């Protein structure tokens, strides 16, 4: 039995699907967050160099990863909407932007909290920190540009161009510690080598990554339903929702 993905490519058919899926991701996000924080703050051992201050990694790293991943996905949806003129694609891009901005802000804020005891300062104009700050500006710029244009379709196109151009910043963030001499430490987890941390530390961080992932999907699905209702409010099927 084949599954027809194209059936859910329109706002009308995707709206109820998003409503059915969102609660599962909300539950997963809560459960994984509780488990991840418990492992990170009560099970994982104290680091021999940084002491307990390293535990910010269980929030900082997942947020930083998601800030980059969400931007790539957002730009992908925006590009699909621009190229194929699909309404739902642009709506998904708009739904992802606030969560991506939140993840970027959390990454910057927790990075400052971690940097204070480690580097002796809240902020340095380090290559990774600066490029991550630019990512926050890109998210805010995407949302502000879209909100400044009254025509939704024109707003979708303008914001999509900005999102696509901004993708170049993502590899700069990721590879900045390799390309330049920076204060920011290198990656502790890599697919090409063994992780440089205790197994319980790695477990806690990965559980939190999945928690942030579930939260991001849940918020996107919830938010896109609101966007669909706003953009499709004059459609007959939306009017029927109020009578059911």
Secondary structure, 3 states (H helix, E strand, C coil): CCCCHHHHCCHHHHHHHHHHHHHHHHHHHHHHHHHHHHHHHHHCCCECCCEHHHHHHHHHHHHHHHHHHHHHHHHHHHHHHHHHCCHHHHHHHHHHHHHHHHHHHHHHHHHHHHHHHHHCCCCCCCHHHHHHHHHHHHHHHHHHHHHHCCCHHHHHHHHHHHHHHHCHHHHHHHHHHHHCCCCCCCCCCECCECCCCCHHHHHHHHHHHHHHHHHHHHHHHHHHHHHHHHHCCCCHHHHHHCCC
